[in-house]
Amino acid sequence: MHLLLASILRQLYETSPGVFVDTESLHARHEKHRTSPKCEEIEEVLRNSIAKCHKAYIILDALDKYIENFSNRAIRELLNVLQGLGRNVKLMVTSRVLGAMERIFKQIHAKD
């Protein structure tokens, strides 16, 4: 989940660097110490930066491919984090309907 959130943050930063300035300080701080940011730090920067946006669109394609590398619990946690980033986030997730994915999607409530 950590790498996926970092990838989303990087992609959002590349599209709107002026809004995601906290990303630069997070990167600089960890580059200096040669460490990786914790998942909570990435979530915080995502949440704070997205709060400055009118809308943010996040598309997570082929979620069923993650089943091979992540547990169902980790995928549910990822979706909960993405859904909790703010009301201005528009989240689209695609997946083949497989047994595990069907159970996960039943726990998620679709919104307009």
C-alpha positions in Angstrom: 0.0 0.0 0.0 2.9 2.3 0.8 4.3 2.3 -2.7 0.8 2.7 -4.3 0.1 5.8 -2.2 3.5 7.2 -2.9 2.9 6.6 -6.6 -0.5 8.4 -6.4 1.2 11.3 -4.6 3.9 11.5 -7.2 1.4 11.5 -10.1 -0.7 14.2 -8.4 2.5 16.3 -7.7 3.5 16.0 -11.4 0.1 17.4 -12.5 -0.1 20.2 -9.9 3.3 20.9 -8.3 2.2 24.2 -6.9 -0.5 22.6 -4.9 1.6 19.6 -3.7 4.5 21.6 -2.3 4.4 19.5 0.9 5.6 16.7 -1.3 8.8 18.5 -2.0 9.6 18.9 1.7 8.7 15.3 2.5 11.0 14.1 -0.3 13.8 16.4 0.8 13.6 15.4 4.4 13.8 11.7 3.6 16.4 12.1 0.9 18.7 13.9 3.4 18.4 10.9 5.8 18.2 8.3 3.1 15.0 7.0 4.5 11.6 6.3 3.0 8.5 8.1 4.3 6.0 6.2 6.4 2.6 5.4 5.0 1.1 7.8 7.5 3.3 10.6 6.3 2.3 10.0 2.7 -1.4 9.9 3.7 -1.0 13.2 5.6 0.6 15.0 2.6 -2.0 13.6 0.3 -4.8 14.7 2.5 -3.4 18.2 3.1 -2.5 18.8 -0.5 -5.8 17.4 -1.9 -7.7 19.7 0.5 -6.3 22.6 -1.4 -7.7 21.3 -4.7 -11.2 22.0 -6.0 -11.4 18.3 -7.2 -8.9 15.5 -7.4 -9.5 12.5 -9.6 -7.9 9.2 -8.7 -8.3 6.2 -11.0 -7.1 2.8 -9.7 -7.2 0.4 -12.6 -7.2 -3.4 -12.4 -7.4 -3.7 -8.7 -7.8 -7.4 -9.0 -4.1 -7.6 -10.1 -3.1 -6.5 -6.6 -4.7 -9.6 -5.0 -1.6 -11.5 -6.0 0.7 -9.3 -3.9 -1.6 -7.9 -1.2 -4.0 -9.4 1.3 -7.7 -8.6 1.1 -7.3 -6.6 4.3 -4.5 -4.4 2.7 -6.7 -3.7 -0.3 -9.6 -2.7 2.0 -7.3 -0.5 3.9 -6.0 1.1 0.7 -9.6 1.8 -0.5 -10.5 3.2 2.9 -7.5 5.6 2.8 -8.4 6.7 -0.7 -12.1 7.2 0.2 -11.0 9.2 3.3 -8.8 11.7 1.5 -11.6 14.2 1.3 -15.0 15.0 -0.2 -13.3 16.6 -3.2 -11.7 13.3 -4.3 -13.4 11.5 -7.1 -12.3 7.9 -6.9 -12.8 5.3 -9.7 -11.7 1.7 -9.2 -11.8 -1.0 -11.8 -11.5 -4.7 -11.3 -12.5 -8.0 -12.7 -15.2 -9.6 -10.6 -13.4 -12.4 -8.7 -14.4 -14.0 -5.5 -12.2 -11.9 -3.2 -12.8 -8.7 -5.1 -16.6 -9.2 -5.1 -16.5 -9.4 -1.2 -14.3 -6.3 -1.0 -16.6 -4.2 -3.3 -19.7 -5.3 -1.4 -18.2 -3.5 1.6 -17.7 -0.3 -0.3 -20.5 2.1 -0.9 -20.6 3.8 -4.3 -21.2 7.5 -4.3 -22.1 10.0 -7.0 
